[in-house]
Amino acid sequence: MASLIDRIKRFAQGPQGQKARARAEQIARDPRNQAKIRRLLARVRGGGRRH
């Protein structure tokens, strides 16, 4: 499994990985996406409404 982790590390340090990280950070800053994540976490943690 170490080889898989090494490949992920290499990808993250390369230009494509940096681009992907920048895009993920941009998406994470969007208030609509933050609200979606909060709702999802509430459901997973059991804080959502039950039908």
Backbone hydrogen bonds, N-H to C=O, Kabsch-Sander energy under -0.5 kcal/mol:
donor,donor_aa,acceptor,acceptor_aa,energy
4,L,1,M,-0.5
5,I,1,M,-1.8
6,D,2,A,-2.5
7,R,3,S,-2.2
8,I,4,L,-2.2
9,K,5,I,-2.6
10,R,6,D,-2.5
11,F,7,R,-2.4
12,A,8,I,-2.7
13,Q,9,K,-1.8
14,G,10,R,-1.1
14,G,11,F,-0.7
17,G,11,F,-0.9
18,Q,14,G,-2.2
19,K,15,P,-2.0
20,A,16,Q,-2.4
21,R,17,G,-2.4
22,A,18,Q,-2.3
23,R,19,K,-2.3
24,A,20,A,-2.4
25,E,21,R,-2.4
26,Q,22,A,-2.1
27,I,23,R,-2.4
28,A,24,A,-2.4
29,R,25,E,-1.4
30,D,26,Q,-0.6
30,D,27,I,-1.1
34,Q,30,D,-2.1
35,A,31,P,-2.1
36,K,32,R,-1.9
37,I,33,N,-2.3
38,R,34,Q,-2.4
39,R,35,A,-2.4
40,L,36,K,-2.5
41,L,37,I,-2.9
42,A,38,R,-2.3
43,R,39,R,-2.1
44,V,40,L,-2.5
45,R,41,L,-2.7
46,G,42,A,-0.5
46,G,43,R,-0.7
47,G,42,A,-3.1
48,G,42,A,-1.0
